[in-house]
Amino acid sequence: MTTRRVDRINGQLRQELSLIISRQIKDPRIGGVITITQVKAAHDLRTARVFVSVLGDQATKLSTLEGIQSASTYLRRELRDRLKLKYVPFMKFELDQSIEDADNLLRVIDQLKDDPAMEKLSAHIPTNEGPLAFPSNNK
């Protein structure tokens, strides 16, 4: 269970990391559209896992992650100056696939909507009418 302070610092870290990476890091390995999706700092704020989503192929993702990780000392120094924390956490950057997974799931759902077999199947799903109706909570 995280405290409100850790949650607040996670949000600040995510916001500041996004700004620093997009505006100040000029590493040629860092390419594509980069999003810091989540930061999970430990309760003692000594370490943090930073989840990064990168738009592009697998090689772009890996080189971007490598470039960000190599800039972690610079990032910590910038965060120290901006956030005025006693301890700026050591950060471990990880690829976050959740955005791509959600996009793939939406594509599959769209394909299933157009599938004639799904139309036949949906005809057999009970509705809120008739003898097989689901009980209603409205009284």
N, C-alpha and C positions, 0 to 999 in steps of 0.2 A: 504494500500500500504506500503510495507516494503522498508526501505532504504538499500542502498548497505552495509552500516556498519552492520545493523541487519542481512542481508543475510550472510555476511562474518562470523559473530559471530555464527550464526546458524550452518554453516558448521564446524567451529572449535569445537563447543560444541559437535556436532554429532561425529566427528572424535575422540576427546579426550574421550568422554564417552564410545565409543566402545572399545578403548584401555584399559581404566581403568577397565571396567566391565570384559573384557575377561582375563586380566592379573593379576589384583590385588584383586579382590573380591573373597573371598573363602567361601561364604555362601552356605551351602548344599542345600538350597531351590532353588538356581539358577542352572537350568539344561537345557539341550537341546541346540540347536543352537540359539544364540541370535543375532539379527540385530537391530541396531538403524536406523530406516528407515527415520525419519524426526525429526527435532527440530524446533519448532515455538516459538521464544522468543517475548515477548511484546516489543513495541517500546521503553519503558523506561528500558528494560532489567532487570526488577525486578522479572518477572515470565517467565516460559517457559513450554510448553507442549512437552514432549518427547514421540515419538511414537516408540514402541518396537514390533518387530516381533519375536515370539518364535516358533521354530519347535518342535512339540510334541502334546500330548493330552491336553485337557482343564485343567486338574488338574496341569500338568506341567507348563502350561502358567500362571495360577493364582499364583502358588507358586513362580515362577520366578519373576513375577511382584511384588509380596509382598516382596521378598528378595531384589530386586533392590530399591523399595521404602524405605525399612528400612535402606538401605545404602546411602540414599540421602544426609545426612549430611556429610558423608565421601566423597562422590562424589563432593559436593560443595567445600570442603576444598581442594581436589586435583585439581579441576578446577581453584580455586583461585590461587594456586601456579603455575600452568602451563600457564594460559592465561593472568595473570596480568591485570585483569579487576577490575574496581572500585567496581562494584557490580556483583556478580555471581548470576544468577537468581535462585529463588526457583523453583524446578522442579516437575512437576506432570507427572508421567509416565502412559501411556495408551497403551493398546494392539492395534496393527495395524493388521487388518485382510486382508489388500489389497493384499498381496502376495498370501495368500491362496485363496482369491476370484478369482484372476487372474488364478491360477492353476486350480481351478474348472471350470472356463469358458473355458480354453483351452481343458480340458477333454471333456466337452460337445461338443465343436466344432469338436474334433476328432471323437466322436461318431456319430455326424451328417454327417460327411464326408462319413462314412461307411454305412449309412442308405440308402436302396434302394429307399425309398420314396423321399428323398432329390434329388436323381438323376433324378427322374421324374419331380420334381418341377423345377430343374435347367434347364431342357429342355425348359421351358416356359419363361425364363428370357430373355428379349431382349438383343441383342448384338450390336456391332457397325456396323453391316451390315444389309442390307435389308430395307424394308419399315418402320419398327419401330425403326430404328437406332437412337441412341442418337446423338444430334448435336455435331459436333466436333469443338473445339476451334482453331484447326490448320488450317490456311488459307494460 
